Amino acid sequence: MSDRDDDMRPTDAELEADRARLRERLDRFKSTQKTLEPEVDRPGGLQGMAQGLKIASEFIAGVLVGGAIGYGVDTLLGTLPFGLIVFLLLGFGAGVLNVIRSTSQTTTPTDPRSR
């Protein structure tokens, strides 16, 4: 290295001053970010997840119940694939109908006079 490269490097005091200025700017930035962020309602997020799991389980239950009924009908009547196919489709339709009902429910008014 040449002497010219050593002259271009900042001293330890200059580096420390730069670090202090950067730390101050970061602290100011973080304090403004805390005031700009909205309050997050955690229970609302879990409530949405619970409703999503409920809807998914209702759909899966419809398909499984339809399949079980179809298999049972096929075993009793000896028509193995046909009852299973028909009742699986009916179970799928029932699952879709349950999902539509669950998602299209409106909230009930809290004021009894508005009914």
C-alpha positions as CSV (number, residue, x, y, z in Angstrom):
1,M,0.0,0.0,0.0
2,S,1.1,3.5,-0.7
3,D,1.0,6.5,1.6
4,R,-1.7,7.9,-0.6
5,D,-4.1,5.1,0.4
6,D,-3.4,5.8,4.1
7,D,-4.2,9.4,3.7
8,M,-7.6,8.6,2.2
9,R,-8.7,6.4,5.1
10,P,-10.8,8.1,7.8
11,T,-9.4,8.1,11.3
12,D,-10.9,6.3,14.2
13,A,-12.4,9.5,15.6
14,E,-14.1,10.2,12.2
15,L,-15.5,6.7,12.1
16,E,-16.8,6.9,15.6
17,A,-18.5,10.2,14.8
18,D,-20.1,8.7,11.7
19,R,-21.3,5.7,13.8
20,A,-22.8,8.1,16.4
21,R,-24.6,10.1,13.7
22,L,-26.0,7.0,12.1
23,R,-27.1,5.6,15.4
24,E,-28.9,8.9,16.2
25,R,-30.6,8.8,12.7
26,L,-31.7,5.2,13.2
27,D,-33.1,6.0,16.7
28,R,-35.1,8.9,15.2
29,F,-36.4,6.7,12.4
30,K,-37.4,3.9,14.7
31,S,-39.3,6.3,17.0
32,T,-41.3,7.7,14.0
33,Q,-42.0,4.2,12.7
34,K,-43.5,3.1,16.1
35,T,-45.9,6.0,16.0
36,L,-46.9,5.3,12.4
37,E,-47.7,1.6,12.8
38,P,-51.3,0.8,13.5
39,E,-52.1,-1.3,16.5
40,V,-52.5,-4.9,15.4
41,D,-55.4,-6.8,16.9
42,R,-54.1,-10.3,17.4
43,P,-57.4,-11.9,18.5
44,G,-59.0,-10.7,15.2
45,G,-56.3,-12.6,13.3
46,L,-56.9,-15.7,15.2
47,Q,-60.6,-15.4,14.8
48,G,-60.3,-15.3,11.1
49,M,-58.1,-18.3,11.1
50,A,-60.6,-20.2,13.3
51,Q,-63.4,-19.3,10.8
52,G,-61.2,-20.5,7.9
53,L,-60.6,-23.8,9.7
54,K,-64.3,-24.2,10.5
55,I,-65.2,-23.6,6.8
56,A,-62.6,-26.1,5.6
57,S,-63.6,-28.8,8.1
58,E,-67.3,-28.4,7.0
59,F,-66.4,-28.9,3.4
60,I,-64.2,-31.9,4.1
61,A,-66.9,-33.4,6.4
62,G,-69.5,-33.1,3.6
63,V,-67.3,-34.9,1.1
64,L,-66.4,-37.6,3.7
65,V,-69.9,-38.2,4.8
66,G,-71.1,-38.4,1.2
67,G,-68.4,-40.9,0.4
68,A,-69.2,-43.0,3.5
69,I,-72.9,-43.1,2.6
70,G,-72.1,-44.0,-1.0
71,Y,-69.8,-46.8,0.1
72,G,-72.4,-48.1,2.5
73,V,-75.1,-48.0,-0.2
74,D,-72.8,-49.8,-2.6
75,T,-72.0,-52.5,-0.1
76,L,-75.7,-53.2,0.6
77,L,-76.8,-53.1,-3.0
78,G,-73.7,-54.6,-4.6
79,T,-73.3,-51.6,-7.1
80,L,-69.7,-50.7,-6.0
81,P,-68.7,-47.7,-8.0
82,F,-72.0,-46.0,-8.8
83,G,-73.4,-45.2,-5.3
84,L,-69.9,-44.0,-4.2
85,I,-69.7,-41.7,-7.2
86,V,-73.2,-40.3,-6.8
87,F,-72.9,-39.7,-3.1
88,L,-69.4,-38.3,-3.3
89,L,-70.8,-35.7,-5.8
90,L,-73.7,-35.0,-3.4
91,G,-71.3,-34.7,-0.5
92,F,-69.2,-32.3,-2.6
93,G,-72.3,-30.2,-3.3
94,A,-73.3,-30.2,0.3
95,G,-69.8,-29.1,1.3
96,V,-69.9,-26.2,-1.2
97,L,-73.3,-25.3,0.0
98,N,-72.0,-25.2,3.6
99,V,-69.1,-23.0,2.6
100,I,-71.4,-20.6,0.8
101,R,-73.8,-20.4,3.8
102,S,-70.9,-19.8,6.3
103,T,-69.3,-17.1,4.2
104,S,-72.5,-15.3,3.3
105,Q,-73.8,-15.0,6.9
106,T,-74.4,-11.4,7.9
107,T,-73.7,-10.2,11.4
108,T,-76.8,-9.8,13.6
109,P,-77.6,-6.3,14.8
110,T,-76.7,-5.6,18.4
111,D,-79.6,-3.2,18.9
112,P,-82.9,-5.2,19.6
113,R,-85.0,-2.2,18.3
114,S,-83.5,-2.5,14.8
115,R,-85.0,-6.0,14.2
